[in-house]
């Protein structure tokens, strides 16, 4: 620790602390333009100059480290004169167009001039003008370069945090101008972080332009619904109309950053296909009715199917309180454990349980601030962009060794120490190979039986035939602390169970080697961890507690005043099997659209068509809702309050910023209606009451209170470190395929299908595309931009080809986000990755023919 005195106040700080940081710790304001907390100091704006005793010249406080005994002044006449002169120079060429500038009212230059500026300018020359009109750099970013004060925040944010390098500067001195390549942002993520950090109105949001002033907006702090990173956002609305999204520097896992989906993609709530009124099916057609008519119809139909099986699927995009109440409704009112929270995969909870017992509920910044971070599966750049920003910062500034074990390349590969590419579906075998190498390193710490179980005594799994597993194992062994980040891609694969078992092996070995392993999953849905915590699972109760545990089940039954069945229920696959067999009386879907998401469109359409009573509760008229017998319009994002649990295990409030539109009702109110239709009542029907029940019954949430979820939320508690369990045998080595294998996931500009309802995202997103390696494209005689047909044994689709130089041979990627493609028409349940063929679409009639296939014609 070192001691510093600033304006007569003394403070002890850590060595390396800057004068600016020390002053902020004392509540002393020092103005800055170029400084940002998450960027290295630049010291170019000279607004933060201070006097330091013993030094002849003023020093930039943002770049000057404190030394023991240092005495600093921040408010002398010389400093005041210097700040005033700096502002006078900035205003010399700055256009005085505040009345029409979008930044008016929240402009840092305005604030600085009011606080420190000169009474009048000494400059009389004509102002320099770069362009007479604003330049539209992209569909969402527009620039007035004349307002730029050359702070370089935007350029540095783009390069050092986002990693996109879409902005740069030209010329020198007072003629310096920030621009995109050739006046555009073609290689940009369109994240808008440059707009966020711009202190003036040089970079602006085109969708928000000229719509409102800051003082016109009612702003609400809430959580982004798109992925599980859990970024905090501030939504601005005027008279109930959505206007814009911004972020706050001091709050959330994201601080001042957002991705394109979070900043520009919340307008999906204005989707044109909102369900306006309840509907019931009459003579094969959905007919709008009143809520009273819908309730009466439900009573009759639910009574007719009372003696048959029931099941429910709910979206992991909904708040914890809705998810918890849904599982309570199904278990008590319908008397079933047939529940699930994903329409894309069935979770093998017998294998997931040991992995989740190791889950680290802590800030991501701390979790990745270790010696080694291993990323398994997925593409972090496109699935969880803000998580990518933090990983890049850890690799570049904190010297964390980044290790990648993935099928698809990502932008993070450039910052990684080790990159291992695995064949589609080969994660389980590759993990087993890494485990075998680490087991050898553990040596005498493992018994012969344990080595036998892992297949090490016979040489161990071969992996993918490369030295990748050796390099990964060596890097893991060299680190003193290790974090493992796992993509949900592992859950899609038909080898999901084997991958999870090998992941459990890996965590046990790392613990045995003294690496203090941490684990988090990179969920691509806003509340997937919360859904599992709330017990929306066929094989687990709230808190991921075993259904077979009589003590846990009895305690829950007492609190719910109802018996809980002791046998596990059917998961998504099991429920669809019951439907297809004609054994499902009622299937209740809340926010889920399996007809577009489940990886076998033909099967799921047949299964849903065989249900006696299909109830769909949703905000939008989805394809699945089009098959339903009863459709109930529910409040959407921003129309009801609740909480999300993000990937870190952080619980944050999702706040309401407008009333439900048309005749939509809150999800909890609809659950009450459905329970009443069965002649029962659900206890606790408000968000706060349900949250209190959650905090009472779920161990990880105990001691949390609704009022205690402050600006940064509150963390759930991890359970005790599980005892070492049995090691699992490696899976059979998959035979390498010579053909093309299709995988899917999210693209950068979309997440799931909600984002496709965003008009703004649709202006920046690519058209539907098929990504293929350059090697495969050359072999097939294909070029970037060609229209190609992708065929499987089930069907075909047509889209534009995107040649990816970094893609491994044999990999085909099609984003899951485009409803028009009906990608799941190509897939067969239990077969993922999916073997396909790719060829050029020769003529318009061929495109039309494949279009008829994926329309089901």
QUIGIPE-V727918 format. One record per residue. RES is the residue in one letter. OMEGA is omega in radians with two decimals (999 if undefined). BURIAL is I if it has 24 or more other ideal C-beta (glycine too) atoms within 12 Angstrom, else O. Layout:
res omega burial
RES OMEGA BURIAL
RES OMEGA BURIAL
This chain:
res omega burial
X 3.08 O
X -3.08 O
X 3.12 O
X 3.09 I
X -3.13 I
X -3.12 I
X 3.09 I
X 3.12 O
X -3.10 O
X -3.09 O
X 3.01 I
X -3.10 O
X 3.08 I
X 3.05 O
X -3.11 O
X 3.09 O
X 3.11 I
X 3.10 I
X 3.14 I
X 3.13 I
X 3.11 I
X 3.12 I
X 3.10 I
X 3.09 I
X 3.10 O
X -3.12 I
X 3.13 O
X -3.09 I
X 3.00 O
X -3.08 I
X 3.09 I
X 2.96 I
X -3.02 I
X -3.03 I
X 2.95 I
X -3.04 I
X -3.00 O
X 3.11 I
X 3.03 I
X -3.12 O
X 3.12 I
X 3.09 I
X -3.11 I
X -3.02 I
X 3.08 I
X 3.09 I
X -3.02 I
X -3.13 I
X 3.13 I
X 3.05 I
X 3.09 I
X -3.10 I
X 3.13 O
X 3.12 O
X -3.03 O
X -3.05 O
X 3.03 O
X -3.09 I
X 3.08 I
X -3.06 I
X -3.10 I
X -3.05 I
X -3.12 I
X 3.14 I
X 3.12 I
X 2.97 I
X -3.06 I
X 3.12 O
X -3.12 O
X 3.08 I
X -3.00 I
X 2.98 I
X -3.11 I
X -3.00 I
X -3.14 I
X 3.09 O
X 3.13 O
X 3.12 O
X 3.14 I
X -3.14 I
X 3.14 O
X 3.11 I
X 3.14 I
X 3.13 I
X 3.12 I
X 3.13 I
X 3.10 I
X 3.10 I
X 3.12 I
X -3.11 I
X -3.11 I
X -3.13 O
X -3.10 I
X 3.12 I
X -3.13 I
X -3.10 O
X -3.10 O
X -3.11 O
X -3.13 O
X -3.11 O
X -3.13 I
X -3.10 I
X -3.12 I
X -3.12 I
X 3.09 O
X -3.11 I
X -3.13 I
X 3.11 I
X 3.06 I
X -3.10 I
X -3.11 O
X -3.14 I
X 3.10 I
X -3.04 O
X -2.97 O
X -2.96 I
X 3.11 I
X 3.09 I
X 3.07 O
X -3.06 O
X 3.07 O
X -3.09 O
X -3.12 O
X -3.10 O
X 3.05 O
X -3.13 O
X 3.08 O
X 3.14 O
X 3.08 O
X -3.12 I
X -3.13 O
X 3.14 O
X 3.08 O
X -3.12 I
X 3.09 I
X -3.08 O
X -3.12 I
X 3.11 I
X -3.09 I
X -3.09 I
X 3.08 I
X -2.98 I
X 2.91 I
X -3.00 I
X 3.13 I
X -3.12 I
X -3.04 I
X 3.11 I
X 3.00 I
X 3.12 I
X 3.09 I
X 3.13 I
X -3.04 I
X -3.12 I
X -3.09 I
X 3.07 I
X -3.11 I
X -3.06 I
X -2.95 I
X -3.11 I
X -3.08 I
X 3.12 I
X -3.06 I
X -3.13 I
X -3.13 I
X -3.12 I
X 3.08 I
X 3.14 I
X 3.05 I
X -3.13 O
X -3.06 O
X 3.06 O
X -3.11 O
X 3.13 O
X 3.13 O
X 3.12 O
X 3.04 I
X -3.13 I
X 2.97 I
X -3.14 I
X -3.13 O
X 3.05 O
X 3.11 O
X 3.09 O
X -3.04 I
X -3.11 O
X -2.99 O
X 3.02 I
X -3.09 I
X -3.08 I
X 3.13 I
X 3.11 I
X 3.06 I
X 3.10 I
X -3.10 I
X -3.03 I
X 3.12 I
X -3.08 I
X -3.12 I
X -3.12 I
X 3.14 I
X 3.08 I
X -3.04 I
X 3.08 I
X 3.14 I
X 3.13 I
X -3.11 I
X -2.96 I
X 3.07 I
X -3.11 O
X -3.05 O
X 2.98 I
X -3.10 O
X -3.10 O
X 3.05 O
X -2.96 O
X 2.90 I
X -3.03 O
X -3.10 I
X 3.06 I
X -3.11 I
X -3.05 I
X 3.11 I
X -3.09 I
X -2.90 I
X 3.13 I
X -3.02 I
X 3.11 I
X 3.06 I
X 3.13 I
X 3.04 I
X -3.13 I
X 3.04 I
X -3.08 I
X 3.07 I
X 3.11 I
X 3.08 I
X -3.11 O
X 3.10 O
X -3.13 O
X 3.14 O
X -3.11 I
X -3.02 I
X 3.04 I
X 2.99 I
X 3.12 I
X -3.13 I
X -3.02 O
X -2.96 I
X -3.03 O
X 3.00 I
X 3.08 I
X -3.05 I
X -2.99 I
X -3.01 I
X -3.04 I
X 2.99 I
X 3.01 I
X -3.09 I
X -3.10 I
X -3.12 I
X -3.08 I
X -3.01 I
X -3.00 I
X -3.13 I
X 3.08 I
X 3.04 I
X -3.13 I
X 3.12 I
X -3.10 I
X -3.04 I
X -3.07 O
X 3.04 I
X 3.08 I
X -3.01 I
X -3.08 O
X 3.01 I
X 3.13 I
X 3.00 I
X -3.07 I
X 3.08 I
X -3.13 O
X 3.07 O
X -3.08 O
X 3.07 O
X -3.07 I
X 3.10 O
X 3.11 O
X 3.07 I
X 3.09 O
X 3.12 I
X 3.11 O
X 3.13 O
X 3.12 I
X 3.14 I
X 3.13 O
X 3.12 I
X 3.14 I
X -3.13 I
X -3.06 O
X 3.12 I
X 3.09 I
X -3.10 O
X -3.09 O
X -3.01 I
X -3.06 O
X 3.11 O
X -3.09 I
X 3.07 I
X 3.10 I
X -3.12 I
X 3.08 I
X -3.08 I
X -3.08 I
X 3.06 I
X 3.03 I
X -3.08 I
X -3.11 I
X 3.13 I
X -3.07 I
X 3.09 I
X -3.14 I
X 3.14 I
X -3.11 I
X 3.12 I
X 3.14 I
X 3.08 I
X 3.09 I
X -3.09 I
X -3.06 I
X -3.07 I
X -3.09 I
X -3.14 I
X 3.07 I
X -3.08 I
X 2.98 I
X 3.10 I
X -3.11 I
X 3.09 I
X -3.06 I
X 3.06 I
X 3.07 I
X -3.10 I
X -3.13 I
X 2.99 I
X -3.04 I
X 3.08 I
X -2.98 I
X 3.09 I
X 3.10 I
X -3.11 I
X -3.08 I
X 3.13 I
X 3.12 I
X -3.11 I
X 3.07 I
X 3.12 I
X -3.03 I
X -3.11 I
X -3.14 I
X -3.06 I
X -3.14 I
X -3.11 I
X -3.14 I
X 3.09 I
X -3.07 I
X -3.12 I
X 3.09 I
X -3.07 I
X -3.13 I
X -3.08 I
X 3.01 I
X 3.12 I
X 3.09 I
X -3.08 I
X 3.04 I
X 3.00 I
X 3.09 I
X -3.03 I
X -3.13 I
X -3.04 I
X -3.10 I
X -3.06 I
X -2.98 I
X -3.10 I
X 3.01 I
X 3.08 I
X 3.13 I
X -3.12 I
X 3.10 I
X 3.11 I
X 3.11 I
X 3.13 I
X -3.11 I
X -3.03 I
X -3.01 I
X -3.10 O
X 3.06 O
X 3.04 O
X 3.08 I
X -3.08 I
X -3.11 I
X -3.07 I
X 3.04 I
X -2.96 I
X 3.03 I
X -3.12 I
X 3.03 I
X 3.06 I
X -3.12 I
X 3.12 I
X -3.12 I
X -3.10 I
X -3.13 O
X -3.05 I
X 3.05 I
X 3.14 I
X 3.07 I
X 3.10 I
X 3.12 I
X 3.14 I
X 3.11 I
X 3.10 I
X -3.12 I
X -3.07 I
X -3.10 I
X -3.10 I
X -3.13 I
X 3.14 I
X 3.08 I
X 3.12 I
X 3.12 I
X 3.09 I
X 3.12 I
X -3.13 I
X 3.12 I
X 3.12 I
X 3.11 I
X 3.08 I
X 3.13 I
X 3.14 I
X 3.04 I
X -3.01 O
X 3.13 O
X -3.14 O
X 3.08 I
X 3.09 O
X 3.13 O
X 3.14 O
X 3.11 I
X 3.09 I
X -3.12 O
X -3.12 I
X 3.11 I
X -3.06 I
X -3.07 I
X 3.13 O
X 3.11 O
X 3.08 O
X 3.11 I
X -3.07 I
X -3.10 I
X -3.12 I
X 3.10 I
X 3.13 O
X 3.09 I
X -3.11 O
X 3.12 I
X 3.10 I
X -3.12 I
X 3.10 I
X -3.13 I
X 3.13 I
X -3.14 O
X 3.11 I
X -3.10 I
X -3.13 I
X -3.12 O
X 3.12 I
X 3.09 O
X -3.03 I
X 2.98 I
X 3.10 I
X 3.07 I
X -2.98 I
X 3.09 I
X 3.07 I
X 3.04 I
X -3.14 I
X -3.10 I
X 3.13 I
X -2.94 I
X 3.02 I
X 3.08 I
X -3.06 I
X -3.12 I
X -3.13 I
X 3.13 I
X -3.13 I
X 3.12 I
X 3.11 I
X 3.05 I
X 3.06 I
X 3.05 I
X -3.10 I
X -3.13 I
X 3.10 I
X -3.13 I
X 3.13 I
X 3.09 I
X 3.14 I
X 3.14 I
X 3.10 I
X -3.08 O
X 3.14 I
X -3.00 O
X 2.98 I
X -3.11 I
X 2.92 I
X 3.12 I
X -3.14 I
X -3.12 I
X 3.12 I
X 3.04 I
X -2.92 I
X -3.05 I
X -3.13 I
X 3.10 I
X 3.09 I
X 3.13 I
X 3.10 I
X 3.11 I
X -3.10 I
X 3.10 I
X 3.10 I
X -3.07 I
X -3.12 I
X -3.03 I
X -3.09 I
X 3.06 I
X 3.07 I
X -3.06 I
X -3.10 I
X 3.11 I
X -3.01 I
X 3.09 I
X -3.10 I
X -3.14 O
X -3.05 O
X -3.11 O
X -3.13 O
X -3.11 I
X -3.13 I
X 3.13 O
X 3.12 O
X 3.14 I
X 3.11 I
X -3.13 O
X -3.12 I
X -3.14 I
X 3.12 O
X 3.11 I
X 3.08 O
X 3.13 I
X -3.07 I
X -3.11 O
X 3.08 O
X 3.14 I
X 3.10 I
X 3.06 I
X -3.09 I
X -3.14 I
X -3.12 I
X 3.13 I
X 3.11 I
X 3.05 I
X 3.10 I
X 3.12 I
X -3.08 I
X 3.14 I
X 3.13 O
X -3.09 O
X -3.10 I
X 3.14 I
X -3.14 I
X 3.03 I
X -3.03 I
X -3.11 I
X -3.14 I
X 3.12 I
X -3.09 I
X -3.12 I
X -3.06 I
X -3.11 I
X 3.11 I
X -3.00 I
X -3.08 I
X -3.02 I
X 3.00 I
X -3.02 I
X -3.11 I
X -3.11 I
X -3.06 I
X 3.09 I
X 3.11 I
X -3.12 O
X -3.12 I
X 3.12 I
X -3.11 O
X 3.13 I
X 3.10 I
X -3.10 I
X 3.11 I
X 3.12 I
X 3.09 I
X 3.09 I
X -3.02 I
X 3.05 I
X -3.04 I
X 3.13 I
X -3.11 I
X 3.09 I
X 3.11 I
X 3.09 I
X 3.11 I
X 3.11 I
X -2.96 I
X 3.01 I
X 3.10 I
X 3.11 I
X -3.07 I
X -3.10 I
X -3.07 I
X 3.04 I
X 3.13 I
X 3.12 I
X 3.14 I
X -3.11 I
X 3.03 I
X -3.11 I
X 3.10 I
X 3.13 I
X 3.02 I
X 2.96 I
X -3.04 I
X -3.07 I
X 3.14 I
X -2.97 I
X 3.13 I
X 3.11 I
X -3.10 I
X -3.14 I
X 2.97 I
X -2.98 I
X 3.13 I
X 3.09 I
X 3.00 I
X -3.14 I
X 3.06 O
X -3.09 I
X -3.14 I
X -3.13 O
X 3.13 I
X 3.08 I
X 3.07 I
X -3.12 I
X -3.13 I
X 3.11 I
X 3.12 I
X 3.08 I
X 3.10 I
X 3.12 I
X -3.12 I
X 3.11 I
X 3.12 I
X 3.11 I
X 3.04 I
X 3.11 I
X -3.13 O
X -3.13 I
X 3.05 O
X 3.08 I
X 3.12 I
X -3.07 I
X 3.08 I
X -3.10 O
X -3.07 I
X 3.13 O
X -3.13 O
X 3.11 I
X 3.09 I
X 3.08 I
X 3.09 I
X -3.11 I
X -3.14 I
X -2.97 I
X -3.08 I
X -3.04 I
X -3.08 I
X -3.07 I
X -3.12 I
X -3.12 O
X 3.04 O
X 3.05 I
X -3.14 O
X -3.14 I
X -3.10 O
X 3.08 O
X -3.04 I
X -3.06 O
X -3.13 O
X -3.12 I
X 3.13 I
X -3.06 I
X 2.97 I
X -3.07 I
X 3.03 O
X 3.09 I
X 3.10 I
X 3.11 O
X -3.08 O
X 3.07 O
X 3.13 O
X 3.11 O
X 3.13 O
X 3.02 O
X -3.07 I
X -3.13 I
X 3.10 I
X 3.10 I
X 3.04 I
X -3.14 O
X -3.14 I
X 3.07 I
X -3.13 O
X -3.13 O
X 3.09 O
X -3.09 O
X 3.14 I
X 3.14 I
X -3.09 I
X 2.95 I
X -3.13 I
X -3.11 I
X -3.14 I
X 2.99 I
X -3.03 I
X -2.99 I
X 3.13 I
X 3.05 I
X -3.07 I
X -3.09 I
X 3.10 I
X -3.05 I
X 3.13 I
X 3.06 I
X 3.12 I
X 3.12 I
X -3.11 O
X -3.14 I
X 3.14 I
X 3.09 I
X -3.12 O
X -3.07 I
X 3.01 I
X 2.95 I
X 3.07 O
X -3.05 I
X 3.04 I
X -3.13 I
X -3.05 I
X 3.14 I
X 3.11 I
X -3.13 O
X 3.13 O
X 3.14 I
X 3.13 I
X 3.13 O
X -3.09 O
X 3.13 I
X -3.08 O
X 3.11 I
X 3.12 O
X -3.14 O
X 3.09 O
X 2.93 I
X -3.11 I
X 3.06 I
X 3.06 I
X -3.08 I
X 2.96 I
X 3.09 I
X -3.09 O
X -3.05 I
X -3.10 I
X 3.02 I
X 3.14 I
X 3.12 I
X 3.13 I
X 3.13 I
X 3.04 I
X -3.11 I
X -3.13 I
X -3.09 I
X -3.06 O
X -3.10 I
X 3.03 I
X 3.12 I
X 3.07 I
X -3.09 I
X 3.01 I
X 3.12 I
X 3.03 I
X 3.14 I
X -3.14 I
X -2.87 I
X -3.04 I
X -3.09 I
X -3.08 I
X -3.12 O
X -3.04 I
X -3.06 I
X -3.08 I
X 3.05 I
X -3.14 I
X -2.91 I
X 3.06 I
X -3.10 I
X -3.14 I
X -3.12 O
X 3.13 I
X 0.00 I
X -3.00 I
X 3.09 I
X -3.10 I
X 2.96 I
X 3.12 I
X 3.07 I
X -3.12 I
X 3.05 I
X -2.96 I
X -3.03 O
X -3.11 O
X -3.12 O
X 3.11 O
X 3.08 O
X 3.13 O
X -3.12 O
X 3.13 O
X 3.09 I
X 3.13 I
X 3.13 O
X -3.09 I
X 2.94 I
X 3.13 O
X -3.11 O
X 999 O
